């Protein structure tokens, strides 16, 4: 396994050291890995848990290398501000100035201090060394140009200030006039406010009095409604009691109806039984009458007349049997 380079970087908020790391690689190298340890302002391990890590490098040719991949770490290492990074191929083509940044939900949280990456071209090491120096000389020149521009701005501001000194008396008179005008306007506005307040106070008092009367009326209506509610509540209670009484009576009547219905069923059954018994008795009577009639018919031939048979029937059975038939036979 190839040996990894080591970097210990403070976050950019910390005080920058006078020295910085320089990583040197050959232009023909590939697959170099750097082990990074990040420290906070107190030089304690910087917790990277939950943060997205990116590598950022500005190359000597003006291009940027931004990489959010090629990182290797685990939960414990992140907790202690540690991770490993595998450089992309573009890194080995030009010198550059690099750092790592940490984001969360697309929001920048922190960046590390910067470090240089020096690329040694195998064909011309001396030329490469010069280009490296020129790169930092260019950065120095840009900073100096910015400083010169700032100094020019300060000079222009000072010149403008000198010119303004002559305008101060005129401006003061104008300011005094404006102040007097503003004072007059303020006094007018104050009087208007005072009059308006008085009018508003009168309107408020009138409205308050009207509202108070309205409130008294509403309270009286409320009291009347309360009395009515109490009366209705009492009536409701009485109706509830009457309903309970009627419900009890209804239950008793229902019980009695059920009893009468049951007795009616029994009486109906007894009536039907009596009807059946009467029918049976009628049938027996009919049978007996038929037998008696046949018997008497047999006897009738021995009588001389119908009257004689009738008398015999009355004497022996208490009824006149076949009176019509005997008279019919006698007439014939």
DABELVEN-V461867 format. One record per pair of residues at least 24 apart in sequence whose C-alpha atoms are under 7 Angstrom apart, sorted by the first residue. I is the first residue (numbers start at 1). J is the second residue. If there is no record, write none. Layout:
# DABELVEN-V461867
{{I/J} {I/J}}
This chain:
# DABELVEN-V461867
{{4/33} {4/34} {4/35} {5/33} {5/34} {5/35} {6/34} {6/35} {6/36} {7/35} {7/36} {7/37} {8/36} {8/37} {8/38} {9/37} {9/38} {9/39} {9/112} {9/113} {10/38} {10/39} {10/40} {10/112} {10/113} {11/38} {11/39} {11/40} {11/110} {11/111} {11/112} {11/113} {12/111} {12/112} {12/113} {13/41} {14/40} {14/41} {20/115} {21/115} {21/116} {22/115} {22/116} {22/117} {22/118} {23/116} {23/117} {23/118} {24/117} {24/118} {24/119} {25/92} {25/118} {25/119} {25/120} {26/92} {26/119} {26/120} {26/121} {26/122} {27/92} {27/93} {27/119} {27/120} {27/121} {27/122} {29/92} {30/89} {31/86} {31/87} {32/86} {32/87} {33/84} {33/85} {33/86} {33/87} {34/84} {34/85} {34/86} {35/83} {35/84} {35/85} {36/82} {36/83} {36/84} {37/81} {37/82} {37/83} {38/81} {38/82} {45/80} {45/81} {46/80} {46/81} {47/78} {47/79} {47/80} {47/81} {48/78} {48/79} {48/81} {49/78} {49/79} {51/102} {51/103} {51/104} {52/102} {52/103} {52/104} {53/100} {53/101} {53/102} {53/103} {54/100} {54/101} {54/102} {55/99} {55/100} {55/101} {56/98} {56/99} {56/100} {57/96} {57/97} {57/98} {57/99} {58/96} {58/97} {58/98} {59/94} {59/95} {59/96} {59/97} {60/94} {60/95} {60/96} {60/135} {92/119} {93/119} {94/119} {95/119} {95/132} {293/321} {305/330} {306/330}}
